[in-house]
Amino acid sequence: MKDYIYITIGTLLFSLSITLFAMPNNLAEGGIVGLSLLLYFSIGLSPALVTFIFNALLLAIGFKLLPRHMVYKSIINVPLLSFFIYLTEGYGQTIEDTLLAAIFAGLLTGVGFGFIFRAGSSTGGTSIIARMLNHRFGWELTGTNFILDSIIVVFGVFIIGPINTMYTIIALYIGKKVTDYVLEGFDAKKAVTIISPKGQEISKLVLEQMTSSATIFDGYGGYTREQREVIYIVVRSHRLFSLKQLIQGVDPHAFVVVHNVKDVSGGTFFVTQHDHPLDPTTVPDFEQKTESKR
């Protein structure tokens, strides 16, 4: 039931981005919706009708290639999209600042796509193609959809002109970013790799001062031939500066690499309390290892 609520909300938001911001301000869209808007601007065809016809054809093709649960959800979503466009296409008003219209069109589109993708469905058109490429070849979903949409948008230069086409590209980019946030969450995280002879001390301070945990590996320098401790820590982005200060205070010469992280689950990275100050599952006892080697 939750998936169908997401589909309904996402489809409504996407429809509103089309009818409230794109149609009255001569902005196009990507994929089949973009094609329907270009036909609307040029010869006056209803976007609701054109969208339904083309999406139905693509869905018939996707029926043979996509998993059945994706197809069934898209069967609901495709007519729903056309229905919402039909209901709301007369409510849009021209906005003097076209950039503002593009920004809000992108925001609504991004949130709408995020809800729809979370439900395992698609908006039809190039989203169905993106789903097929993602399912068959593992291509990144929103990036593939962005490229396919951009191909359609380029043709808008001949109908809505180069300026409005550039505004449309801005809207698409904003939509992609917002979709990523909805799918992955706003709580961005960073993975930090630290190479230092003072790994135990850094790990202990991270545990005590940042209420986070660390994993320590044995490292070996290819040039120096010296053993080093390699620490791996995941922190929320807003705490990265504090972690760098902590490392700097312990070892100003530590080698630090920061990586972007899309998703983190499990483990003891973000626990609020540790039962054991030095959890042996995340902080190895190097003294005991040294004695055993002897």
C-alpha positions as CSV (number, residue, x, y, z in Angstrom):
1,M,0.0,0.0,0.0
2,K,2.9,2.4,0.8
3,D,4.3,2.0,-2.7
4,Y,1.0,3.0,-4.3
5,I,0.8,6.1,-2.0
6,Y,4.3,7.0,-3.1
7,I,3.3,6.5,-6.7
8,T,0.3,8.7,-6.4
9,I,2.1,11.5,-4.6
10,G,5.1,11.4,-6.9
11,T,3.0,11.4,-10.0
12,L,0.9,14.3,-8.8
13,L,4.0,16.4,-8.0
14,F,5.5,15.6,-11.4
15,S,2.3,16.5,-13.1
16,L,2.2,19.8,-11.3
17,S,5.7,20.6,-12.3
18,I,4.6,20.2,-16.0
19,T,1.3,22.1,-15.8
20,L,2.1,24.8,-13.3
21,F,5.7,25.7,-14.4
22,A,6.7,24.1,-17.7
23,M,3.6,24.6,-19.9
24,P,2.8,28.3,-19.1
25,N,6.5,29.3,-19.2
26,N,7.6,27.6,-22.5
27,L,9.8,25.1,-20.7
28,A,10.3,21.6,-22.0
29,E,11.0,18.4,-20.1
30,G,12.9,15.2,-20.8
31,G,11.7,12.1,-22.5
32,I,8.1,11.5,-23.6
33,V,6.7,14.3,-21.5
34,G,9.2,16.6,-23.1
35,L,8.2,15.4,-26.5
36,S,4.6,16.0,-25.7
37,L,5.3,19.5,-24.5
38,L,7.2,20.3,-27.7
39,L,4.2,19.0,-29.7
40,Y,2.0,21.2,-27.5
41,F,4.1,24.3,-28.1
42,S,4.3,23.7,-31.9
43,I,0.9,22.3,-32.9
44,G,-1.3,22.5,-29.8
45,L,-1.7,18.8,-29.1
46,S,-2.7,17.9,-25.5
47,P,0.3,16.7,-23.5
48,A,-2.0,14.4,-21.5
49,L,-3.1,12.5,-24.7
50,V,0.4,12.4,-26.3
51,T,2.0,11.2,-23.1
52,F,-0.5,8.4,-22.6
53,I,-0.2,7.1,-26.2
54,F,3.6,7.0,-26.3
55,N,4.0,5.7,-22.7
56,A,1.5,2.9,-23.5
57,L,3.7,1.8,-26.5
58,L,6.9,1.8,-24.4
59,L,5.2,0.0,-21.6
60,A,4.2,-2.7,-24.0
61,I,7.9,-3.2,-24.9
62,G,9.0,-3.1,-21.3
63,F,6.5,-5.8,-20.4
64,K,8.8,-8.4,-22.0
65,L,12.0,-7.0,-20.5
66,L,11.2,-5.7,-17.1
67,P,10.3,-7.6,-13.9
68,R,6.5,-8.0,-13.6
69,H,6.2,-6.0,-10.4
70,M,7.8,-3.0,-12.1
71,V,5.5,-3.3,-15.1
72,Y,2.4,-3.6,-12.9
73,K,3.2,-0.5,-11.0
74,S,4.0,1.4,-14.2
75,I,0.7,0.3,-15.6
76,I,-0.9,2.2,-12.8
77,N,1.4,5.1,-13.1
78,V,1.2,5.8,-16.8
79,P,-2.6,6.5,-17.0
80,L,-2.4,8.3,-13.6
81,L,0.2,10.7,-15.0
82,S,-1.9,11.6,-18.0
83,F,-5.0,11.9,-15.8
84,F,-3.3,14.4,-13.5
85,I,-1.9,16.4,-16.4
86,Y,-5.4,16.6,-17.9
87,L,-6.9,17.7,-14.6
88,T,-4.3,20.5,-13.9
89,E,-3.2,21.7,-17.3
90,G,-5.4,24.8,-17.1
91,Y,-4.1,26.1,-13.7
92,G,-0.7,27.3,-14.7
93,Q,0.3,31.0,-14.9
94,T,3.2,32.7,-16.6
95,I,6.0,33.7,-14.3
96,E,8.1,36.8,-15.2
97,D,11.3,35.2,-14.1
98,T,11.8,32.1,-16.2
99,L,14.7,30.9,-14.1
100,L,12.5,30.8,-11.0
101,A,10.0,28.7,-13.0
102,A,12.8,26.3,-14.0
103,I,14.0,26.0,-10.4
104,F,10.6,25.1,-9.0
105,A,9.8,22.8,-12.0
106,G,13.1,21.0,-11.1
107,L,12.2,20.8,-7.4
108,L,8.8,19.3,-8.0
109,T,10.1,16.9,-10.6
110,G,12.9,15.7,-8.4
111,V,10.7,15.0,-5.4
112,G,8.1,13.4,-7.6
113,F,10.7,11.1,-9.3
114,G,12.1,10.3,-5.9
115,F,8.8,9.0,-4.6
116,I,8.1,7.1,-7.8
117,F,11.5,5.4,-8.0
118,R,11.3,4.6,-4.3
119,A,8.1,2.7,-5.0
120,G,9.9,0.7,-7.8
121,S,7.8,2.3,-10.5
122,S,8.6,4.8,-13.3
123,T,7.0,7.8,-14.9
124,G,6.9,6.1,-18.3
125,G,8.8,7.2,-21.4
126,T,12.6,7.3,-20.9
127,S,12.1,6.2,-17.3
128,I,11.0,2.9,-18.6
129,I,14.1,2.8,-20.9
130,A,16.3,3.8,-17.9
131,R,14.7,1.0,-15.8
132,M,15.4,-1.5,-18.5
133,L,19.1,-0.4,-18.8
134,N,19.4,-0.4,-15.0
135,H,17.9,-3.9,-14.7
136,R,19.9,-5.4,-17.6
137,F,23.2,-3.7,-17.3
138,G,23.3,-2.0,-13.9
139,W,23.4,1.5,-15.3
140,E,22.9,4.3,-12.7
141,L,19.2,5.1,-12.7
142,T,19.0,8.9,-12.4
143,G,22.1,9.5,-14.5
144,T,20.8,7.4,-17.4
145,N,17.4,9.1,-17.2
146,F,19.1,12.5,-17.2
147,I,21.1,11.7,-20.4
148,L,18.0,10.3,-22.2
149,D,16.0,13.3,-21.2
150,S,18.7,15.7,-22.3
151,I,18.7,14.2,-25.8
152,I,15.0,15.1,-26.2
153,V,15.6,18.6,-24.7
154,V,18.2,19.4,-27.3
155,F,15.6,19.3,-30.0
156,G,13.7,21.9,-28.1
157,V,16.1,24.5,-29.4
158,F,14.1,24.5,-32.7
159,I,10.8,25.1,-31.0
160,I,11.2,27.0,-27.7
161,G,14.5,28.6,-28.6
162,P,18.0,28.3,-27.1
163,I,17.3,30.4,-23.9
164,N,14.3,28.4,-22.7
165,T,16.1,25.2,-23.7
166,M,19.0,26.2,-21.3
167,Y,16.5,26.9,-18.6
168,T,15.0,23.5,-19.2
169,I,18.4,21.9,-18.8
170,I,18.8,23.7,-15.4
171,A,15.4,22.3,-14.4
172,L,16.5,18.8,-15.4
173,Y,19.8,19.1,-13.4
174,I,18.0,20.3,-10.3
175,G,15.5,17.5,-10.7
176,K,18.3,14.9,-10.8
177,K,20.0,16.3,-7.7
178,V,16.7,16.4,-5.8
179,T,15.9,12.9,-6.9
180,D,19.2,11.7,-5.5
181,Y,18.5,13.3,-2.2
182,V,15.1,11.7,-1.9
183,L,16.5,8.3,-2.8
184,E,19.6,8.5,-0.7
185,G,18.6,10.8,2.1
186,F,19.8,14.3,3.1
187,D,22.1,12.9,5.8
188,A,25.3,12.8,3.7
189,K,28.3,10.9,5.1
190,K,32.1,10.8,4.5
191,A,34.4,7.9,4.7
192,V,37.9,8.9,6.0
193,T,41.0,6.8,5.6
194,I,43.9,7.7,7.9
195,I,47.5,6.4,7.7
196,S,49.3,7.1,10.9
197,P,51.6,5.4,13.5
198,K,49.2,6.8,16.1
199,G,46.2,4.9,15.0
200,Q,45.2,3.6,18.4
201,E,45.3,7.1,19.9
202,I,43.2,8.6,17.1
203,S,40.7,5.8,17.3
204,K,40.3,6.2,21.1
205,L,39.7,10.0,20.8
206,V,37.2,9.4,18.0
207,L,35.3,7.0,20.3
208,E,35.5,9.3,23.3
209,Q,34.9,12.7,21.7
210,M,32.8,12.0,18.6
211,T,30.9,8.9,19.9
212,S,31.8,7.1,16.7
213,S,33.9,4.0,15.9
214,A,36.8,3.1,13.8
215,T,38.3,0.1,12.1
216,I,42.0,-0.3,12.1
217,F,44.0,-2.4,9.6
218,D,47.7,-3.3,9.4
219,G,49.3,-1.4,6.6
220,Y,52.7,-1.6,5.0
221,G,54.4,1.2,3.1
222,G,55.5,0.2,-0.4
223,Y,58.3,2.9,-0.4
224,T,59.3,3.1,3.3
225,R,58.9,-0.6,4.0
226,E,57.5,0.4,7.4
227,Q,54.4,-0.9,9.1
228,R,51.6,1.6,9.6
229,E,48.1,1.5,11.1
230,V,45.4,2.4,8.6
231,I,42.2,3.7,10.2
232,Y,38.8,3.7,8.4
233,I,36.1,6.0,9.9
234,V,32.7,7.0,8.6
235,V,31.3,10.3,9.9
236,R,28.4,12.6,9.0
237,S,29.5,15.4,6.7
238,H,29.0,18.2,9.2
239,R,31.4,16.5,11.6
240,L,34.3,16.1,9.1
241,F,35.9,19.4,10.2
242,S,36.0,18.2,13.8
243,L,37.5,14.9,12.8
244,K,40.3,16.6,10.9
245,Q,41.0,18.9,13.9
246,L,41.2,15.8,16.1
247,I,43.6,14.0,13.7
248,Q,45.7,17.2,13.4
249,G,46.0,17.4,17.2
250,V,47.3,13.8,17.5
251,D,49.4,13.5,14.3
252,P,50.0,16.6,12.2
253,H,51.7,14.4,9.5
254,A,49.0,11.8,9.2
255,F,47.9,11.0,5.6
256,V,44.2,11.6,5.3
257,V,41.9,10.7,2.4
258,V,38.2,11.7,2.4
259,H,35.7,9.7,0.3
260,N,32.0,10.5,-0.5
261,V,29.6,7.9,0.8
262,K,26.1,7.4,-0.6
263,D,24.8,4.9,2.0
264,V,25.8,3.4,5.3
265,S,24.0,0.7,7.2
266,G,24.8,-1.7,10.1
267,G,28.0,-1.7,12.2
268,T,28.8,0.6,15.0
269,F,29.5,3.8,13.0
270,F,26.7,5.9,14.4
271,V,25.7,4.3,17.7
272,T,25.0,6.8,20.5
273,Q,26.6,4.7,23.2
274,H,29.2,1.9,23.3
275,D,29.1,-0.8,26.0
276,H,32.9,-1.3,25.6
277,P,35.2,1.7,25.2
278,L,37.5,-0.3,23.0
279,D,35.2,-2.6,21.0
280,P,37.5,-5.5,19.9
281,T,35.3,-6.0,16.8
282,T,36.3,-2.6,15.5
283,V,39.5,-1.8,17.3
284,P,42.0,-4.7,17.2
285,D,44.2,-5.3,20.2
286,F,47.6,-4.8,18.6
287,E,49.5,-5.5,21.9
288,Q,48.0,-8.9,22.1
289,K,48.8,-9.6,18.4
290,T,52.4,-8.6,19.0
291,E,52.7,-10.9,21.9
292,S,51.2,-13.8,20.0
293,K,53.7,-13.2,17.2
294,R,56.6,-13.4,19.6
